[in-house]
Amino acid sequence: MLSKDVKWIDIDYRQWRNLYDLLWGDENQGAGQPGEAEPGEAGGYEGEKSRGLEGRSEGRIYGILDGGVLVKLVHSRKGRLDHSEFAEYKAEYELESPGPAQVWAQGDGRPGGASSSRLYCDSEAHSSCEELARAIYEHYGCASPVILLDRKAFEEFASRAQAGYDRHEDADDYAIKLRNLFEAGYRKCVTCYPRESYRWWAYDWDEIRELFRMAVPDNSTFILAVFERRPGGSAGERTGDRTAATAAMVAAEACCCGAPSGDSDGVVHWNIWTSLIAEVRGGKIVTLTTTDSLPGVPAIADWRRDCRSLVDLCNEKYPPVGLGVFMEVDTLRQFLTAGDKARYLSDAILRGDIIADPAPSGVLQGLR
């Protein structure tokens, strides 16, 4: 589905991070998330300033283990951290061999031979990786999640990943292959505290790709926009893609024509929580971007009505939109966890929870 030479342009990092956290991480982790407290406030992070991690919960702390011993500690935004406090820890964990690298390179990343387990540290180990990660997390004021990686396991994984690379392979196929490889033998060598290092929900990627291929015409553009209600917005405020001028226009329209109730200024404002714009050529996605690439995105007062303006802007810059899909973030969550995604999509469109416009004729019938 993703071309081997897919072009990534004008990616709105907040939108991309929202989508990433929905799929594989913690949706509330990171800067600027709703309901996040400043340090020292209720729900904030006491002790951050004393450890040099002042500011909101941003980034992650990465630790490198060698034989169960912590040899390096780095914050993704703050740089290197002192790890001498944890010299007494010697963590124990297992590595499962997923089979010979050459076997994996020819397959889909699943184990290619008999798996075996071995320990990367000796009998002197007296703590688990989780205990070490927790100690680091608490030492630095619980400001950022801690991820511990084993150096040898990471080097082996990188070697296998390189051996399995095929320049003619679609990018998403290669990503799935890496996922399968990691699950087969390396997951136990990555520890994160206070939550799982990552998660792969039970997405049926083959089903999602088949839906995409069926619904998106060739030589066209696909747009997905997911909205989040933002109560209390004011007409003159700049938020995301909104400017004072466009917000004022929306407010004026609301005064003349009426608008949904719920906010102090009579306008229900919506943020674009995440979006994807994909140019499809030859059955492959050749360009991937977000609404950040569109000039003059207006304020969103009623997403069901205003989504059409996003389609018009896409048509001005990219090949004609063949499929536009618009929904709220809660609907996207439900779709991703639905057992029968085609049925859920069809029912949600009929309910009005998802707007599919434009859409090729016969797509809804095909979903059944």
Secondary structure, DSSP 4 states (H G I P E B T S, - for coil): -EEEEEEE-S--HHHHHHHHHHHHS-TT-STT-TTPPPTTSTTS-TTTGGGT--SSS-S-EEEEEETTEEEEEEETTTEE---GGGTT--EE-EEEE---HHHHHTTTSS--S--EEEESS-TT--EEHHHHHHHHHHHTTT-S-EEEEEHHHHHHHHHHHHHT--TTS-HHHHHHHHHHHHHHHTGGGEEEESS-S-------HHHHHHHHHHHS-TTEEEEEEEEEEETT--TT---TT--HHHHHHHHHHHHHH---S-STTS--EEEEEEEEEEEEETTEEEEEE-GGGSTTPPPBS-HHHHHHHHHHHHHHHSSPEEEEEEEEHHHHHHHHH-SSHHHHHHHHHHHTSEEE-S--TTHHHHH-
